[in-house]
């Protein structure tokens, strides 16, 4: 993932990011599901854009 270019997905620009930190007991991981992982920063407990959208997700 490091060095990947931004891309458009369902009309939104997506910027791939990577970071390492110590995990908390309720941490979101790769096993949490793809819609949970892409929720907006600070809104991890609420459904995100793609979960609420009636528009099918189409990624280039």
NUKELO-741533 format. One record per residue: x negated, y, z of N, C-alpha, C in turn; chain; residue in three letters. Coordinates in nm, 4 decimals. Layout:
REM NUKELO-741533
+----------+----------+----------+----------+----------+----------+----------+----------+----------+------+-------+
|     n.px |     n.py |     n.pz |    ca.px |    ca.py |    ca.pz |     c.px |     c.py |     c.pz | rogu | timar |
+----------+----------+----------+----------+----------+----------+----------+----------+----------+------+-------+
|        X |        Y |        Z |        X |        Y |        Z |        X |        Y |        Z |    A |   Ala |
...
+----------+----------+----------+----------+----------+----------+----------+----------+----------+------+-------+
END
This chain:
REM NUKELO-741533
+----------+----------+----------+----------+----------+----------+----------+----------+----------+------+-------+
|     n.px |     n.py |     n.pz |    ca.px |    ca.py |    ca.pz |     c.px |     c.py |     c.pz | rogu | timar |
+----------+----------+----------+----------+----------+----------+----------+----------+----------+------+-------+
|  -0.0803 |  -0.1204 |   0.0000 |   0.0000 |   0.0000 |   0.0000 |  -0.0848 |   0.1270 |   0.0000 |    A |   Unk |
|  -0.1962 |   0.1353 |   0.0727 |  -0.2740 |   0.2592 |   0.0672 |  -0.3109 |   0.2947 |  -0.0761 |    A |   Unk |
|  -0.2886 |   0.4202 |  -0.1122 |  -0.3205 |   0.4681 |  -0.2451 |  -0.2072 |   0.4558 |  -0.3455 |    A |   Unk |
|  -0.0934 |   0.3974 |  -0.3056 |   0.0198 |   0.3865 |  -0.3980 |   0.0792 |   0.5246 |  -0.4236 |    A |   Unk |
|   0.1210 |   0.5468 |  -0.5460 |   0.1782 |   0.6751 |  -0.5854 |   0.3250 |   0.6843 |  -0.5431 |    A |   Unk |
|   0.3749 |   0.8060 |  -0.5169 |   0.5176 |   0.8248 |  -0.4890 |   0.6008 |   0.7777 |  -0.6080 |    A |   Unk |
|   0.7250 |   0.7360 |  -0.5811 |   0.8137 |   0.6920 |  -0.6877 |   0.9568 |   0.7328 |  -0.6544 |    A |   Unk |
|   1.0436 |   0.7301 |  -0.7557 |   1.1834 |   0.7670 |  -0.7372 |   1.2664 |   0.6408 |  -0.7212 |    A |   Unk |
|   1.3611 |   0.6441 |  -0.6261 |   1.4503 |   0.5315 |  -0.6012 |   1.5884 |   0.5865 |  -0.5683 |    A |   Unk |
|   1.6871 |   0.5560 |  -0.6505 |   1.8251 |   0.6038 |  -0.6309 |   1.8321 |   0.7550 |  -0.6147 |    A |   Unk |
|   1.7545 |   0.8270 |  -0.6950 |   1.7592 |   0.9719 |  -0.6931 |   1.6808 |   1.0372 |  -0.5806 |    A |   Unk |
|   1.6073 |   0.9611 |  -0.5033 |   1.5256 |   1.0149 |  -0.3933 |   1.3797 |   0.9820 |  -0.4197 |    A |   Unk |
|   1.2900 |   1.0748 |  -0.3875 |   1.1475 |   1.0473 |  -0.3985 |   1.1037 |   0.9681 |  -0.2759 |    A |   Unk |
|   1.0282 |   0.8634 |  -0.2986 |   0.9784 |   0.7770 |  -0.1922 |   0.8265 |   0.7873 |  -0.1918 |    A |   Unk |
|   0.7683 |   0.8140 |  -0.0741 |   0.6238 |   0.8241 |  -0.0599 |   0.5766 |   0.7061 |   0.0244 |    A |   Unk |
|   0.5060 |   0.6101 |  -0.0346 |   0.4548 |   0.4973 |   0.0442 |   0.3575 |   0.5463 |   0.1506 |    A |   Unk |
|   0.3729 |   0.4963 |   0.2726 |   0.2858 |   0.5371 |   0.3832 |   0.2440 |   0.4142 |   0.4624 |    A |   Unk |
|   0.1342 |   0.4247 |   0.5322 |   0.0839 |   0.3158 |   0.6135 |   0.0195 |   0.3744 |   0.7383 |    A |   Unk |
|   0.0422 |   0.3118 |   0.8515 |  -0.0208 |   0.3539 |   0.9759 |  -0.0224 |   0.2387 |   1.0742 |    A |   Unk |
|  -0.1171 |   0.2400 |   1.1670 |  -0.1249 |   0.1365 |   1.2689 |  -0.1137 |   0.1994 |   1.4068 |    A |   Unk |
|  -0.0233 |   0.1474 |   1.4880 |  -0.0042 |   0.1927 |   1.6252 |   0.0267 |   0.0709 |   1.7112 |    A |   Unk |
|   0.0274 |   0.0891 |   1.8426 |   0.0667 |  -0.0199 |   1.9313 |   0.2182 |  -0.0359 |   1.9258 |    A |   Unk |
|   0.2646 |  -0.1593 |   1.9139 |   0.4078 |  -0.1868 |   1.9026 |   0.4767 |  -0.1825 |   2.0388 |    A |   Unk |
|   0.5984 |  -0.1270 |   2.0405 |   0.6817 |  -0.1286 |   2.1605 |   0.7669 |  -0.2547 |   2.1572 |    A |   Unk |
|   0.8318 |  -0.2863 |   2.2671 |   0.9106 |  -0.4094 |   2.2750 |   1.0288 |  -0.4109 |   2.1777 |    A |   Unk |
|   1.0837 |  -0.2932 |   2.1433 |   1.1964 |  -0.2867 |   2.0493 |   1.1518 |  -0.2301 |   1.9135 |    A |   Unk |
|   1.0278 |  -0.2554 |   1.8785 |   0.9703 |  -0.1992 |   1.7563 |   1.0408 |  -0.2502 |   1.6310 |    A |   Unk |
|   1.0463 |  -0.1643 |   1.5306 |   1.0937 |  -0.2037 |   1.3988 |   0.9743 |  -0.2662 |   1.3273 |    A |   Unk |
|   0.9948 |  -0.3859 |   1.2738 |   0.8874 |  -0.4589 |   1.2066 |   0.9315 |  -0.4966 |   1.0650 |    A |   Unk |
|   0.8447 |  -0.5644 |   0.9920 |   0.8799 |  -0.6119 |   0.8578 |   0.9976 |  -0.7089 |   0.8624 |    A |   Unk |
|   1.0234 |  -0.7678 |   0.9764 |   1.1357 |  -0.8606 |   0.9917 |   1.2677 |  -0.7902 |   1.0238 |    A |   Unk |
|   1.2659 |  -0.6577 |   1.0394 |   1.3856 |  -0.5821 |   1.0775 |   1.4844 |  -0.5635 |   0.9633 |    A |   Unk |
|   1.4442 |  -0.5887 |   0.8425 |   1.5313 |  -0.5672 |   0.7274 |   1.4913 |  -0.4413 |   0.6529 |    A |   Unk |
|   1.5032 |  -0.4450 |   0.5198 |   1.4525 |  -0.3336 |   0.4395 |   1.5299 |  -0.2045 |   0.4585 |    A |   Unk |
|   1.6592 |  -0.2088 |   0.4862 |   1.7337 |  -0.0843 |   0.5069 |   1.6975 |  -0.0193 |   0.6409 |    A |   Unk |
|   1.6697 |  -0.0988 |   0.7418 |   1.6297 |  -0.0435 |   0.8718 |   1.4931 |   0.0236 |   0.8594 |    A |   Unk |
|   1.4027 |  -0.0392 |   0.7869 |   1.2668 |   0.0126 |   0.7738 |   1.2644 |   0.1488 |   0.7053 |    A |   Unk |
|   1.3554 |   0.1747 |   0.6105 |   1.3532 |   0.3014 |   0.5367 |   1.4477 |   0.4070 |   0.5949 |    A |   Unk |
|   1.4960 |   0.3866 |   0.7166 |   1.5795 |   0.4895 |   0.7794 |   1.4973 |   0.6161 |   0.8018 |    A |   Unk |
|   1.5630 |   0.7327 |   0.8002 |   1.4893 |   0.8578 |   0.8194 |   1.4175 |   0.8630 |   0.9550 |    A |   Unk |
|   1.3002 |   0.9230 |   0.9545 |   1.2215 |   0.9395 |   1.0766 |   1.3059 |   1.0025 |   1.1869 |    A |   Unk |
|   1.3040 |   0.9424 |   1.3041 |   1.3782 |   0.9948 |   1.4193 |   1.5215 |   0.9459 |   1.4266 |    A |   Unk |
|   1.5698 |   0.8760 |   1.3245 |   1.7067 |   0.8247 |   1.3233 |   1.7089 |   0.6732 |   1.3110 |    A |   Unk |
|   1.6189 |   0.6068 |   1.3809 |   1.6058 |   0.4620 |   1.3692 |   1.7308 |   0.3874 |   1.4173 |    A |   Unk |
|   1.8084 |   0.4467 |   1.5070 |   1.9262 |   0.3794 |   1.5624 |   2.0533 |   0.4061 |   1.4831 |    A |   Unk |
|   2.0432 |   0.4807 |   1.3736 |   2.1600 |   0.5153 |   1.2925 |   2.1418 |   0.4642 |   1.1501 |    A |   Unk |
|   2.2509 |   0.4218 |   1.0849 |   2.2396 |   0.3800 |   0.9445 |   2.1834 |   0.4927 |   0.8594 |    A |   Unk |
|   2.1009 |   0.4574 |   0.7616 |   2.0380 |   0.5560 |   0.6751 |   2.1112 |   0.5771 |   0.5445 |    A |   Unk |
|   2.0503 |   0.6580 |   0.4576 |   2.1079 |   0.6973 |   0.3295 |   2.1534 |   0.5768 |   0.2478 |    A |   Unk |
|   2.0645 |   0.4798 |   0.2287 |   2.0968 |   0.3671 |   0.1417 |   2.1996 |   0.2734 |   0.2037 |    A |   Unk |
|   2.2080 |   0.2676 |   0.3352 |   2.3085 |   0.1830 |   0.4011 |   2.4483 |   0.2417 |   0.3849 |    A |   Unk |
|   2.4592 |   0.3745 |   0.3802 |   2.5879 |   0.4412 |   0.3721 |   2.6290 |   0.4749 |   0.2293 |    A |   Unk |
|   2.5358 |   0.4640 |   0.1354 |   2.5626 |   0.5036 |  -0.0027 |   2.6563 |   0.4063 |  -0.0727 |    A |   Unk |
|   2.7467 |   0.4621 |  -0.1521 |   2.8337 |   0.3786 |  -0.2355 |   2.7695 |   0.3543 |  -0.3709 |    A |   Unk |
|   2.6536 |   0.4177 |  -0.3930 |   2.5812 |   0.4030 |  -0.5181 |   2.4850 |   0.2848 |  -0.5039 |    A |   Unk |
|   2.4864 |   0.1897 |  -0.5966 |   2.3937 |   0.0766 |  -0.5871 |   2.2480 |   0.1235 |  -0.5885 |    A |   Unk |
|   2.1647 |   0.0584 |  -0.5120 |   2.0219 |   0.0919 |  -0.5071 |   1.9549 |   0.0406 |  -0.6333 |    A |   Unk |
|   1.8877 |   0.1324 |  -0.7045 |   1.8145 |   0.0968 |  -0.8252 |   1.6753 |   0.1580 |  -0.8136 |    A |   Unk |
|   1.5741 |   0.0761 |  -0.8060 |   1.4369 |   0.1249 |  -0.7937 |   1.3611 |   0.1015 |  -0.9233 |    A |   Unk |
|   1.2781 |   0.2011 |  -0.9567 |   1.1982 |   0.1922 |  -1.0806 |   1.0700 |   0.1174 |  -1.0523 |    A |   Unk |
+----------+----------+----------+----------+----------+----------+----------+----------+----------+------+-------+
END
